[in-house]
C-alpha cells in the first residue's frame, strides 16, 4: 500500500522535493491542520499563516532553500515555513520561554534569511542579499515575500524604487490577502499570465534583446523604454496599468495563491528571469478555518481556541480591571466628546490600540493610516499645524520607525501632538522585535518634548487630560500591555502638574525613584520588605522630561543611597537622567540603577521575562536587601 503523504513525514525541503506535484495539496492540508492543532493550544498568529500555506509549499518545492533565500515580511506569515524547515518537532514550543520564535530569525535556522518582526523591510533586505550574491559571484535566487498589509509602509516603495534602478534578479511576491490592488483573478488575467511566463515568449524577448544590443541599438535607457512598451502593451490588453509596472518592474498576476499546482508552474517559469520581477498572489487570510476566514482581524492572534467549535477560549477569569489600552480608548472618546479639536490616529492598529472606540464614536476624526508610522507622525504634525489636537497611538517598538519625524516634524516646531505609546516595557511572547524598552532612552535627548508614564489607570487618564487640555507642546505618554489593578478606573480626569512627581512612601537611608507601572512592582517589594524592618522611601517620578528636580534635590540631601527603577533599557533613561543631575550637583552618596540590561531580551511570558532580568518583586526586593546589608544595618 502506498504510504500516505502527511506533513509529519516532511521535515525538510529536500523531502518535499521528492513528492509529485499532485501530492502537494495533501501536504498543504496537513500543514494547515497542524498549524490549527498547535495554535489552538499554544497561542500565536493564526490567520496570516493559514493564508500562506500553499505559497510556502510552492516556494520550497521550486527553489533550493536555504541556498536560495526567502525573506519574509511581517514574520507571522511564516509558520508553515518553520514547520517545513526542520522545526516541526519543536513547533509546539512556539513563542514560549526557551522555545522557537514566532518570527523568522537567522540565529534559529539557516532557512531564515533575515529577521522579520515589523513590516515593509523585505524588499530592501532581499535586494541587498541579491546584490551581495552578484558581487560575490554566487548563483542564488532571493525572494521577498511581502504582504499582510506591509505594502502600506513607505520602506516597501523605497525598496521597489531602488530595485528598478539597481542591477538585480530579485523576485518579489506580493501576498495580497486584504488589499484591492488589482481586480479579482479572472480569465483574461490568467491567460495573459500564461502567455507572459511562457518559455517561447520570454526566449523571443531575450533573443530580440540580444540582437538589438549586438548591433548597438540598445542602451540601458533603451532597455527601459522597451520594458515600458511591453508593460504598456499588457495594460492595453487588460484595460489597466499597475503601480509596479510604473516602476519598471516585470509584473505577473494576479494568480490564485491557494492553487499550489499553478503556483509551482508559475514559479518554475519565472525563477530564471533576469531583472526585478513581481508576482502578485491573491490569498485569503485565515484560509481553511472558517471563523478566521470570516473575521481575520479577530483571529489574527486569537489566543487559545476550540478548534472543533471554532470559538476562542477565555482562559482567564472575567476581570473588572480593564486593559490599559481600553482605558486609553475610552478616555480618548470622553476627551474627544468634550473637545471637537481632538483627532485620533493609528498606523494599522485600531483594535490592538483600542482606538476603535473613537473610530466608532467619531469616525470623521479618526484615521487608520496603515503600516506607516513615519507618515502617522507627520500627518499628526500637519493636523496640529492646522489647529487640531492629534492623539497618535503607536506601539512603543513600532514608533522607532518614526524617530526622524518626531524630531523634524513635531519637536522642532513644538507642535501640540500627543503621542501615546502602547505596549511599553517587556511585552512577552512576541519577543525582542516587539519589546517596548527603547522609548525613554531614545526620546529623552530631544528638545521640546514632555515624556511621562503613568503608574496606574487614574494617572493614565489624568496624563491624557493634561496632554490634551493643558500642554501646548509635544507630549508623550507610555503605558504597558495588559491590565493594571484598579476596578475604579473611571476617575474624573484632572491635570497633573507638568514635571512633578510624588512621594508614595517615606523611609530611611535609601530612596527608590521609579517611573511608570513598574512602580507597582516596587511598591509590592517594599510592602514585603517592611515585614523585615527594611523601610526605604519611594517616589513616583511620573515625568522623565522635565524631571522633578525638587524631588532630586530632596533625596540627594536626605539619602545615602538612591535607586532608580524603570522598565526601559538601563542606559539613557531615568537612571541616566538622575545620574546626570546628581553628578552636576556634587552628590557624594551611592546611585544604583535597575532597568532592562544592555542586550535583546528573548520571548516568553511577561512574568518569566521580568524574572529573567531580576525586575520582578523578588528581584527588586533582593536588590534593596543587598544595599541595606552593605550599610551594616544588621539585616542578614
C-alpha positions as CSV (number, residue, x, y, z in Angstrom):
1,X,0.0,0.0,0.0
2,X,1.3,3.5,-0.9
3,X,2.4,5.5,2.1
4,X,0.0,8.4,2.8
5,X,1.8,11.8,2.5
6,X,1.4,13.9,5.6
7,X,3.3,16.9,6.9
8,X,4.6,14.7,9.7
9,X,6.7,12.9,7.1
10,X,8.0,16.1,5.7
11,X,10.8,17.7,7.7
12,X,12.9,19.4,5.1
13,X,12.5,21.0,1.7
14,X,14.6,18.1,0.3
15,X,11.9,15.6,1.4
16,X,9.3,17.9,-0.1
17,X,11.0,17.8,-3.4
18,X,10.8,14.0,-3.5
19,X,7.0,14.3,-3.9
20,X,5.0,14.5,-7.1
21,X,3.3,17.9,-7.6
22,X,-0.1,16.1,-7.4
23,X,0.8,15.2,-3.7
24,X,1.4,18.8,-2.6
25,X,-2.3,19.5,-2.0
26,X,-2.3,16.9,0.7
27,X,0.8,18.3,2.2
28,X,-0.9,21.7,2.3
29,X,-4.0,20.3,4.0
30,X,-2.0,18.6,6.7
31,X,0.2,21.6,7.3
32,X,-2.8,23.8,7.7
33,X,-4.4,21.3,10.2
34,X,-1.2,21.1,12.1
35,X,-1.0,24.8,12.5
36,X,-4.6,24.9,13.7
37,X,-3.9,22.0,16.1
38,X,-0.9,23.6,17.7
39,X,-2.2,27.2,17.8
40,X,-5.4,26.1,19.5
41,X,-3.3,25.2,22.5
42,X,-0.2,27.4,22.0
43,X,-1.3,30.9,21.1
44,X,0.2,32.6,18.1
45,X,-0.6,34.4,14.9
46,X,-3.2,32.2,13.2
47,X,-4.9,33.8,10.3
48,X,-1.9,35.2,8.4
49,X,0.0,31.8,8.4
50,X,-3.1,29.9,7.3
51,X,-3.2,32.1,4.3
52,X,0.3,31.4,3.1
53,X,0.4,27.6,3.3
54,X,0.2,26.9,-0.4
55,X,2.6,29.7,-1.2
56,X,5.2,28.3,1.3
57,X,5.0,24.8,0.0
58,X,5.4,26.0,-3.6
59,X,8.4,28.2,-2.8
60,X,10.3,25.4,-1.0
61,X,9.3,22.9,-3.8
62,X,10.6,25.1,-6.6
63,X,13.6,26.9,-5.1
64,X,16.7,25.3,-3.5
65,X,16.5,26.7,0.0
66,X,18.4,27.6,2.0
67,X,20.9,28.3,-0.8
68,X,18.1,30.3,-2.5
69,X,16.9,32.7,0.2
70,X,13.3,33.6,1.2
71,X,12.9,36.9,3.1
72,X,9.6,37.1,4.8
73,X,7.8,40.4,5.5
74,X,5.6,40.5,8.6
75,X,7.0,37.3,10.1
76,X,3.8,35.9,11.4
77,X,3.1,34.7,7.8
78,X,5.9,32.1,8.2
79,X,4.6,29.3,10.4
80,X,4.4,26.8,7.6
81,X,7.9,27.8,6.6
82,X,9.1,27.0,10.1
83,X,7.4,23.6,10.0
84,X,8.9,22.7,6.6
85,X,12.4,23.7,7.5
86,X,13.3,21.3,10.3
87,X,11.3,22.8,13.2
88,X,8.2,20.6,13.1
89,X,9.2,18.7,16.3
90,X,9.7,22.0,18.3
91,X,6.8,23.9,16.8
92,X,4.7,23.3,19.9
93,X,7.3,25.4,21.8
94,X,6.4,28.4,19.6
95,X,6.7,31.8,21.4
96,X,7.3,30.1,24.8
97,X,10.3,30.8,27.0
98,X,13.2,28.9,25.6
99,X,11.2,27.8,22.6
100,X,11.3,28.9,19.0
101,X,10.5,32.4,18.0
102,X,7.2,33.5,16.5
103,X,9.1,35.2,13.7
104,X,11.9,34.2,11.3
105,X,15.3,34.6,12.9
106,X,18.7,33.7,11.3
107,X,20.0,32.7,14.7
108,X,17.4,30.0,14.9
109,X,17.7,28.5,11.4
110,X,19.7,28.8,8.2
111,X,16.5,28.8,6.3
112,X,15.6,32.2,7.9
113,X,17.4,34.6,5.7
114,X,16.5,37.8,7.6
115,X,14.8,38.7,10.8
116,X,11.2,39.8,10.4
117,X,9.2,41.2,13.3
118,X,7.9,44.5,12.0
119,X,6.8,45.2,8.4
120,X,7.8,46.5,4.9
121,X,11.5,45.7,5.1
122,X,11.6,42.5,3.0
123,X,12.2,44.2,-0.4
124,X,15.1,46.3,0.8
125,X,16.7,43.4,2.7
126,X,16.2,40.9,-0.2
127,X,17.6,43.4,-2.7
128,X,20.7,43.8,-0.5
129,X,21.1,40.0,-0.3
130,X,20.7,39.6,-4.1
131,X,23.2,42.3,-4.9
132,X,25.6,40.8,-2.4
133,X,25.3,37.4,-4.2
134,X,26.1,39.0,-7.5
135,X,29.1,40.9,-6.2
136,X,30.3,37.6,-4.7
137,X,29.8,35.8,-8.0
138,X,27.2,33.4,-6.5
139,X,24.3,32.0,-8.4
140,X,21.4,32.0,-6.0
141,X,17.9,33.4,-6.0
142,X,16.5,35.8,-3.5
143,X,12.7,36.0,-2.9
144,X,11.0,38.7,-0.9
145,X,7.5,37.7,0.3
146,X,5.6,40.9,1.3
147,X,2.0,41.2,2.2
148,X,-0.5,41.2,5.1
149,X,-0.7,45.0,4.9
150,X,3.1,45.6,4.6
151,X,2.7,47.3,1.2
152,X,1.3,50.3,3.0
153,X,4.7,51.0,4.5
154,X,6.9,53.6,2.8
155,X,10.0,51.5,3.1
156,X,8.5,48.9,0.7
157,X,8.3,51.6,-2.1
158,X,11.8,52.8,-1.4
159,X,12.9,49.3,-1.9
160,X,10.9,48.9,-5.1
161,X,12.3,52.2,-6.5
162,X,15.9,51.1,-5.8
163,X,15.2,47.6,-7.3
164,X,14.1,49.2,-10.5
165,X,17.4,51.1,-10.9
166,X,19.9,48.6,-9.5
167,X,21.1,45.5,-11.4
168,X,19.5,42.5,-9.7
169,X,17.4,39.4,-10.2
170,X,15.1,39.9,-7.2
171,X,11.8,38.1,-7.1
172,X,9.1,39.9,-5.1
173,X,6.0,38.0,-4.2
174,X,3.1,40.2,-3.1
175,X,0.8,38.2,-0.9
176,X,-2.3,40.2,-1.3
177,X,-4.8,39.0,1.3
178,X,-6.7,42.1,2.2
179,X,-5.9,44.8,-0.4
180,X,-7.7,45.6,-3.6
181,X,-4.5,46.4,-5.6
182,X,-5.9,44.5,-8.6
183,X,-9.3,43.2,-9.7
184,X,-10.0,39.6,-8.7
185,X,-8.4,36.7,-10.6
186,X,-10.2,36.3,-13.9
187,X,-9.9,34.5,-17.2
188,X,-8.1,37.2,-19.2
189,X,-5.7,37.8,-16.3
190,X,-4.8,34.1,-16.1
191,X,-4.5,33.9,-19.9
192,X,-2.1,36.9,-20.0
193,X,-0.1,35.4,-17.2
194,X,0.2,32.1,-19.1
195,X,1.4,34.0,-22.1
196,X,4.0,36.2,-20.4
197,X,5.5,33.4,-18.4
198,X,5.8,31.0,-21.4
199,X,9.3,30.0,-22.4
200,X,8.6,30.8,-26.0
201,X,7.5,34.4,-25.2
202,X,10.5,35.1,-22.9
203,X,13.0,33.4,-25.2
204,X,11.8,35.5,-28.0
205,X,12.1,38.7,-25.9
206,X,15.6,37.7,-24.9
207,X,16.7,36.9,-28.5
208,X,15.4,40.3,-29.7
209,X,17.1,42.0,-26.7
210,X,20.5,40.3,-27.6
211,X,20.2,41.2,-31.3
212,X,19.5,44.9,-30.6
213,X,22.4,45.0,-28.2
214,X,24.8,43.4,-30.7
215,X,24.0,45.9,-33.4
216,X,24.4,48.8,-31.0
217,X,20.8,49.8,-30.9
218,X,20.1,49.1,-27.3
219,X,21.4,51.3,-24.5
220,X,20.4,51.0,-20.9
221,X,17.8,53.7,-21.4
222,X,16.5,51.9,-24.5
223,X,16.1,48.7,-22.4
224,X,13.9,50.6,-20.0
225,X,11.9,52.0,-22.9
226,X,11.3,48.5,-24.3
227,X,10.2,47.3,-20.9
228,X,7.8,50.2,-20.5
229,X,6.5,49.5,-24.0
230,X,5.9,45.8,-23.1
231,X,4.1,46.8,-19.9
232,X,2.0,49.3,-21.8
233,X,1.0,46.6,-24.3
234,X,-0.1,44.5,-21.4
235,X,-2.0,47.4,-19.9
236,X,-3.7,47.9,-23.3
237,X,-4.8,44.3,-23.4
238,X,-6.1,44.3,-19.8
239,X,-7.5,47.8,-19.9
240,X,-5.5,48.8,-16.8
241,X,-2.0,49.5,-15.6
242,X,-0.5,48.9,-12.2
243,X,2.0,50.6,-9.9
244,X,4.7,48.0,-10.2
245,X,5.0,48.3,-14.0
246,X,5.2,52.0,-13.5
247,X,8.4,51.4,-11.5
248,X,9.7,49.4,-14.5
249,X,9.4,46.0,-12.7
250,X,8.1,43.0,-14.6
251,X,4.7,42.1,-13.2
252,X,2.8,38.8,-13.3
253,X,-0.6,38.1,-11.9
254,X,-2.7,38.1,-10.0
255,X,-2.7,34.3,-9.5
256,X,-4.6,32.2,-7.1
257,X,-2.4,31.7,-4.1
258,X,-4.3,28.6,-3.0
259,X,-3.8,26.7,-6.2
260,X,-0.5,25.1,-5.3
261,X,0.0,23.3,-8.7
262,X,-0.5,26.5,-10.6
263,X,1.9,28.3,-8.2
264,X,4.5,25.7,-8.8
265,X,4.1,26.1,-12.6
266,X,4.3,29.9,-12.4
267,X,7.3,29.9,-10.1
268,X,9.2,27.4,-12.3
269,X,8.5,29.6,-15.3
270,X,9.8,32.8,-13.8
271,X,12.5,31.7,-11.5
272,X,15.3,32.2,-14.0
273,X,14.2,35.6,-15.2
274,X,16.8,38.3,-15.1
275,X,16.0,41.7,-13.6
276,X,13.5,42.5,-10.9
277,X,10.2,40.6,-11.1
278,X,7.0,40.8,-9.1
279,X,4.4,38.0,-8.8
280,X,1.1,39.1,-7.4
281,X,-0.6,36.3,-5.4
282,X,-4.2,36.5,-4.1
283,X,-4.8,34.7,-0.9
284,X,-7.4,34.5,1.8
285,X,-6.3,35.3,5.3
286,X,-7.4,32.5,7.6
287,X,-7.8,30.1,4.7
288,X,-9.1,26.7,5.7
289,X,-10.5,27.7,9.1
290,X,-14.0,29.2,8.6
291,X,-14.0,31.5,11.7
292,X,-10.7,33.0,10.7
293,X,-11.8,33.5,7.0
294,X,-14.9,35.2,8.3
295,X,-13.1,37.5,10.7
296,X,-9.4,37.7,10.1
297,X,-8.9,40.6,12.5
298,X,-10.4,38.8,15.4
299,X,-8.5,35.6,14.5
300,X,-5.2,37.3,13.8
301,X,-3.8,36.3,17.1
302,X,-6.8,34.7,18.9
303,X,-5.1,33.1,21.9
304,X,-6.3,29.6,22.8
305,X,-9.4,28.4,20.9
306,X,-11.7,25.4,20.5
307,X,-10.8,24.1,17.0
308,X,-13.9,22.0,16.7
309,X,-16.4,24.7,17.8
310,X,-14.4,27.4,16.1
311,X,-14.6,29.6,19.3
312,X,-12.0,31.5,21.2
313,X,-11.4,30.2,24.7
314,X,-11.3,32.6,27.6
315,X,-8.5,31.1,29.7
316,X,-8.7,33.7,32.4
317,X,-11.5,34.6,34.8
318,X,-13.6,37.7,33.8
319,X,-12.0,40.8,35.2
320,X,-13.4,44.1,36.3
321,X,-10.0,45.6,35.7
322,X,-9.7,46.8,32.1
323,X,-6.7,46.6,29.8
324,X,-4.5,49.7,29.7
325,X,-5.3,50.1,26.0
326,X,-9.0,50.1,26.8
327,X,-8.6,52.8,29.5
328,X,-6.8,54.8,26.8
329,X,-9.5,54.2,24.2
330,X,-12.5,55.0,26.5
331,X,-10.7,58.1,27.9
332,X,-10.0,59.4,24.4
333,X,-13.7,59.1,23.5
334,X,-14.5,61.2,26.6
335,X,-12.0,63.8,25.8
336,X,-13.0,64.0,22.1
337,X,-16.6,64.3,23.1
338,X,-15.7,67.5,25.1
339,X,-13.2,68.9,22.6
340,X,-14.0,68.8,18.8
341,X,-10.4,69.6,18.0
342,X,-9.1,66.2,19.2
343,X,-8.4,63.7,16.4
344,X,-7.2,60.1,16.7
345,X,-4.5,58.4,14.6
346,X,-3.1,54.9,14.4
347,X,-0.8,53.1,12.0
348,X,-2.9,49.9,11.3
349,X,-3.7,49.0,14.9
350,X,-7.2,50.4,15.7
351,X,-8.3,47.3,17.6
352,X,-4.9,46.4,19.2
353,X,-4.6,50.0,20.5
354,X,-8.4,50.4,21.2
355,X,-8.6,53.5,19.0
356,X,-11.6,51.5,17.6
357,X,-13.8,53.1,20.3
358,X,-13.2,56.6,18.9
359,X,-13.4,55.2,15.4
360,X,-17.0,54.2,16.1
361,X,-17.9,57.4,18.1
362,X,-16.2,60.0,15.9
363,X,-15.3,58.3,12.5
364,X,-14.7,61.7,10.8
365,X,-11.9,62.5,13.3
366,X,-10.3,59.1,13.5
367,X,-7.7,57.9,11.0
368,X,-6.1,54.5,10.4
369,X,-3.1,55.3,8.1
370,X,-1.9,51.8,7.5
371,X,1.5,50.4,8.5
372,X,3.2,53.8,8.1
373,X,4.4,55.1,11.5
374,X,6.5,57.8,10.0
375,X,3.6,59.1,8.0
376,X,1.3,58.9,11.0
377,X,3.5,61.3,13.0
378,X,4.0,63.8,10.1
379,X,0.3,63.6,9.4
380,X,-0.3,64.4,13.0
381,X,2.1,67.3,12.8
382,X,0.1,68.6,9.8
383,X,-3.1,68.3,11.8
384,X,-1.6,70.1,14.7
385,X,-0.3,72.9,12.5
386,X,-3.8,73.2,11.2
387,X,-5.3,73.7,14.6
388,X,-6.3,70.2,15.7
389,X,-5.0,68.2,18.7
390,X,-4.0,64.9,17.2
391,X,-3.6,61.9,19.6
392,X,-1.4,59.4,17.8
393,X,-1.3,55.9,19.3
394,X,1.5,53.6,18.3
395,X,3.1,50.5,19.8
396,X,6.3,51.5,21.6
397,X,8.5,49.3,19.5
398,X,6.9,50.4,16.3
399,X,7.4,54.1,17.0
400,X,11.1,53.6,16.5
401,X,10.4,53.7,12.7
402,X,9.3,57.4,13.1
403,X,12.2,58.7,15.1
404,X,13.2,61.3,12.4
405,X,9.6,62.5,12.0
406,X,9.3,63.0,15.8
407,X,12.4,65.2,15.7
408,X,12.0,67.1,12.5
409,X,8.2,67.4,12.0
410,X,6.9,67.5,15.6
411,X,9.5,68.6,18.2
412,X,11.4,71.1,16.1
413,X,8.1,73.1,15.6
414,X,6.9,72.5,19.1
415,X,3.6,71.2,17.7
416,X,0.8,70.1,20.0
417,X,0.9,66.4,19.1
418,X,0.0,63.8,21.8
419,X,1.9,60.6,21.2
420,X,0.6,57.6,23.2
421,X,2.9,54.6,23.3
422,X,1.1,51.3,23.9
423,X,3.0,48.1,24.8
424,X,5.8,49.8,26.7
425,X,8.2,47.6,28.6
426,X,8.6,43.9,28.1
427,X,5.6,42.6,26.2
428,X,6.1,38.8,26.3
429,X,5.8,36.2,23.6
430,X,6.4,38.4,20.6
431,X,10.0,38.9,21.9
432,X,12.8,41.3,21.1
433,X,11.3,42.7,17.9
434,X,8.3,43.9,20.0
435,X,9.6,44.8,23.4
436,X,8.9,48.5,24.1
437,X,12.1,49.2,26.0
438,X,13.9,51.9,24.0
439,X,11.5,54.8,24.0
440,X,12.6,56.5,27.2
441,X,16.3,56.5,26.3
442,X,15.6,57.3,22.6
443,X,13.4,60.3,23.1
444,X,14.8,61.9,26.3
445,X,17.5,63.9,24.4
446,X,15.0,65.5,22.0
447,X,14.2,69.1,22.9
448,X,10.6,70.4,23.4
449,X,9.2,67.0,24.4
450,X,7.3,66.2,27.6
451,X,7.7,62.5,28.4
452,X,5.5,60.8,31.1
453,X,4.5,57.4,32.2
454,X,1.5,56.6,34.5
455,X,1.8,54.3,37.4
456,X,-1.9,53.3,37.2
457,X,-5.1,53.8,35.3
458,X,-6.1,57.0,37.1
459,X,-2.7,58.5,36.2
460,X,-3.1,57.5,32.6
461,X,-6.5,59.3,32.4
462,X,-5.0,62.3,34.2
463,X,-2.0,62.5,31.9
464,X,-4.2,62.2,28.8
465,X,-6.3,65.1,30.1
466,X,-3.1,67.1,30.8
467,X,-1.6,66.3,27.4
468,X,-4.7,67.4,25.5
469,X,-6.1,70.3,27.6
470,X,-3.1,71.8,29.4
471,X,0.1,71.2,27.5
472,X,0.7,73.1,24.3
473,X,3.8,71.2,23.2
474,X,4.6,67.6,22.1
475,X,3.5,65.2,24.9
476,X,4.5,61.5,25.1
477,X,2.6,59.1,27.4
478,X,3.8,55.5,27.6
479,X,1.9,52.6,29.2
480,X,2.2,48.8,29.3
481,X,0.4,45.9,27.7
482,X,-2.1,44.1,29.9
483,X,-4.1,45.1,32.9
484,X,-3.5,47.4,35.8
485,X,-5.0,47.0,39.2
486,X,-8.0,49.3,39.5
487,X,-11.6,48.4,39.3
488,X,-12.5,52.0,40.0
489,X,-10.5,53.2,36.9
490,X,-13.1,55.8,35.8
491,X,-12.0,58.7,37.8
492,X,-12.7,62.3,36.8
493,X,-9.6,63.3,34.8
494,X,-7.7,66.2,36.3
495,X,-4.5,68.0,35.3
496,X,-1.1,66.6,36.6
497,X,1.5,69.4,37.2
498,X,4.0,69.0,34.4
499,X,7.4,67.9,35.6
500,X,6.2,67.0,39.1
501,X,6.4,63.6,40.7
502,X,5.0,62.5,44.1
503,X,6.2,60.7,47.2
504,X,4.5,57.3,47.8
505,X,6.3,56.2,50.9
506,X,8.5,57.9,53.5
507,X,11.6,55.9,54.5
508,X,15.2,55.9,55.7
509,X,18.7,55.5,54.3
510,X,17.6,54.6,50.7
511,X,15.2,56.3,48.2
512,X,13.7,54.4,45.3
513,X,12.8,56.5,42.3
514,X,10.5,54.7,39.8
515,X,8.7,55.8,36.7
516,X,5.6,54.2,35.2
517,X,3.8,50.9,36.1
518,X,7.0,49.2,37.3
519,X,6.4,51.4,40.4
520,X,3.6,48.9,41.3
521,X,6.2,46.1,41.4
522,X,8.4,48.3,43.6
523,X,5.6,49.1,45.9
524,X,4.8,45.4,46.4
525,X,8.5,44.7,47.0
526,X,8.6,47.4,49.6
527,X,5.5,46.0,51.3
528,X,7.2,42.7,51.6
529,X,10.4,44.3,52.9
530,X,8.6,46.3,55.6
531,X,8.0,43.0,57.4
532,X,11.8,42.7,57.7
533,X,12.0,46.3,59.1
534,X,13.6,47.5,55.8
535,X,11.9,50.7,55.0
536,X,13.2,52.7,52.0
537,X,11.4,55.8,50.7
538,X,9.6,55.5,47.4
539,X,8.9,58.3,44.8
540,X,6.9,58.1,41.6
541,X,8.7,60.5,39.2
542,X,5.8,60.4,36.6
543,X,7.8,62.5,34.2
544,X,11.1,61.7,32.6
545,X,11.2,65.0,31.0
546,X,11.1,67.5,32.6
547,X,12.5,65.8,35.7
548,X,11.2,66.9,39.1
549,X,14.4,68.5,40.3
550,X,12.8,69.3,43.7
551,X,12.5,65.6,44.4
552,X,16.1,65.0,43.2
553,X,17.3,67.8,45.4
554,X,15.4,66.4,48.4
555,X,16.7,62.8,48.0
556,X,20.2,63.9,47.4
557,X,20.2,65.8,50.7
558,X,18.5,63.1,52.7
559,X,19.6,59.7,51.5
560,X,22.9,57.9,51.3
561,X,21.7,55.6,48.5
562,X,19.4,56.3,45.6
563,X,18.0,53.5,43.5
564,X,16.2,54.1,40.1
565,X,13.9,51.6,38.6
566,X,12.5,51.7,35.1
567,X,11.0,49.2,32.6
568,X,13.2,50.5,29.8
569,X,16.8,50.0,28.8
570,X,19.2,50.8,31.7
571,X,21.3,53.2,29.6
572,X,19.8,56.5,28.6
573,X,16.6,56.6,30.5
574,X,15.5,57.6,34.1
575,X,18.6,56.3,35.8
576,X,20.9,58.1,33.4
577,X,19.0,61.3,33.8
578,X,19.2,61.1,37.6
579,X,22.9,60.3,37.4
580,X,23.5,63.4,35.2
581,X,21.6,65.6,37.7
582,X,23.4,64.2,40.8
583,X,26.8,64.5,39.2
584,X,26.2,68.1,38.2
585,X,25.2,68.9,41.8
586,X,28.0,67.1,43.6
587,X,26.1,64.2,45.2
588,X,28.5,62.1,47.3
589,X,26.3,59.1,48.0
590,X,25.7,55.9,46.0
591,X,23.5,55.7,43.0
592,X,22.3,52.4,41.5
593,X,20.1,51.7,38.6
594,X,17.6,48.9,37.8
595,X,16.5,48.5,34.2
596,X,16.5,46.3,31.1
597,X,20.1,45.2,30.6
598,X,22.1,46.1,27.5
599,X,21.0,43.1,25.4
600,X,18.0,42.0,23.5
601,X,15.6,40.0,25.7
602,X,14.1,36.8,24.3
603,X,10.5,35.8,24.1
604,X,8.4,34.3,26.9
605,X,5.6,35.3,29.2
606,X,5.8,38.8,30.8
607,X,6.3,37.2,34.2
608,X,9.1,35.0,33.0
609,X,10.9,37.8,31.4
610,X,10.8,40.2,34.3
611,X,12.0,37.4,36.5
612,X,14.8,36.8,34.0
613,X,16.1,40.4,34.3
614,X,15.5,40.5,38.1
615,X,12.8,43.1,37.8
616,X,10.0,41.1,39.4
617,X,9.0,41.6,43.1
618,X,11.6,39.3,44.5
619,X,14.4,40.6,42.2
620,X,13.8,44.2,43.3
621,X,13.5,43.2,46.9
622,X,16.8,41.3,46.8
623,X,18.5,44.3,45.3
624,X,17.3,46.5,48.1
625,X,18.2,44.0,50.7
626,X,21.8,44.0,49.5
627,X,22.0,47.7,49.9
628,X,20.8,47.6,53.5
629,X,23.2,44.8,54.2
630,X,26.1,46.9,52.8
631,X,25.1,49.7,55.0
632,X,25.6,47.4,58.0
633,X,22.1,47.7,59.4
634,X,22.2,44.3,60.9
635,X,19.8,42.9,58.4
636,X,21.1,39.5,57.2
